[in-house]
Amino acid sequence: MQFKGRTVLVFVMLSVIASSMVTLTFANPSILPLWGDKPAGSSAAAASAASGLTNKDLSKIATTYQLIESKFLKQTDHDTVVNGAINGMLESLEDPFTVYMDQNEAKQFDESITSSFQGIGAEVSSEDGKFVIVSPIKGSPAEKAGIQAHDVIVSVNGEKLDGLTLNQAVMKIRGPKGTQAKLDIVRQGVGDPIQVIVVRDDIDVETVYAEMLPDKIGKIEIRQFSSNTATRFAEELKNLEDQGMKGLVIDVRNDPGGLLNVVVDIVNPFVKDGKPIVQVENRDGKREPTPSTGKGKDYPITVLVNKGSASASEILAGAFQEAVGSKIVGETSYGKGTVQVTFEKEMGDGSNIKMTVYKWLTPNGNWIHKKGIQPDIAVDQPAYFKAAPLSKKSVIKPDTTSDDVENMQLMLSGLGFAPDRTDGYFSDKTAQSLKAFQRVNGLPMTGEVDTDTANKLEKAILTEIRDPKNDLQLKAAVAELQKELAK
């Protein structure tokens, strides 16, 4: 499959500009701009006909603008009204991945491709008017603060996000290094909103991390699919192979996606020549496969996914599952099966439209949109991996029931201080377990959770979550490779 034209980035971190789990591709669309100067040598009528707008359509739009400008109660800004019209057209498509970027947002978008940036390090989408976390980037401030895939952000630093566009919401979330973003989030299974304080930081542009595990099992983690990821992956893969690697784990958990051509380059050497890596389907139902030119590998491979694995990550997992025969380990992935391209030149004034133009399908033609990639080996992480940050709005005391108590109990359990229950009731036994934790950590043994105790609990449980010995999904992926090698 060959796409022509300029490369366009559709994966954008939440810290830079709004975009959601987007897969990158190339495009060379032959369309006329709906706004701006008409093509040289053509009439306005011809331009409107080519664009699908009749003179009546254009008259209605112009009349609406004139009425706003001359009759509306308050003075209006020209650019705000025009941008609102564009946003309105795109919103009518009811596609959360199709968005408009004004000149400032488009500039930040372009800068994110070529330079480092600062923010919280997560990806967000707009779904039914809600701003939903797709995935926090591994090692990012968002992950460190306990933000999870599918969290819904309702306010930032006390400002509600209701009624904002995706870009507007993200502009409130992003910010310079060292500043705080106080996010009120709603989480599935948790009754009250949770306040999470994220300290913005530099977002690591390195996307590939590799190591050799015991028994010559290699592990390569891909955190996003950006322009240099395929090169870095090839370098790390060769390094592991030169060390005598016998099996490989590819980890795309909490990887929200990126460039389509990059994931194809990564997968290509593993798929035998002629087999499809991925297929794309246009609006007319025409499918075009991307055949491999690779030779395959002579060692077994497993792929780790979770609910934060989206878009390009799912392309990779689907290709290994169906074209290579590798086992997928972990949780059902996010379920993002569409491809977006950006239209900057067509807009003509520095603004940009990112629009869904294709479906992508697995090598066998399966569309995983809103379904996700199903793991061959389903493995849940320990319950404390999903404990939410404590609200810290007030001291948590015994003989109370709340989501905070339940999350505190999950943390104590994960840290080995075993309360008698994890149902959210603050029992005497839970208080004793809490006192034991406070004693070990040099805190006053109050049996209550104040801010200091809450911070200590969260820091300690994050250390446990990051310890590979507690990673049940990684253990299962390695065990599957060992079983294959023993045959």
Salt bridges, closest charged atoms under 4 A:
ASP151 OD2 - ARG187 NH2 2.71
GLU159 OE1 - LYS172 NZ 2.78
ASP201 OD1 - LYS177 NZ 3.90
ASP202 OD2 - LYS177 NZ 3.28
GLU206 OE2 - ARG232 NE 3.28
GLU211 OE2 - LYS219 NZ 3.86
GLU221 OE2 - LYS138 NZ 3.87
GLU221 OE1 - LYS219 NZ 3.73
GLU221 OE2 - ARG223 NE 2.72
GLU235 OE1 - ARG232 NH1 2.99
GLU236 OE2 - ARG232 NH2 2.88
GLU241 OE2 - LYS297 NZ 3.13
ASP242 OD2 - LYS238 NZ 2.87
ASP251 OD1 - LYS138 NZ 3.05
ASP251 OD2 - ARG253 NH2 2.94
GLU281 OE1 - ARG287 NE 2.79
GLU281 OE2 - LYS359 NZ 3.81
GLU344 OE1 - ARG6 NH2 3.88
ASP423 OD2 - ARG421 NH2 2.86
GLU458 OE2 - LYS392 NZ 2.82
ASP467 OD2 - LYS469 NZ 2.63
ASP471 OD2 - ARG253 NH2 2.82
GLU480 OE1 - LYS483 NZ 3.31
GLU484 OE2 - LYS487 NZ 3.15
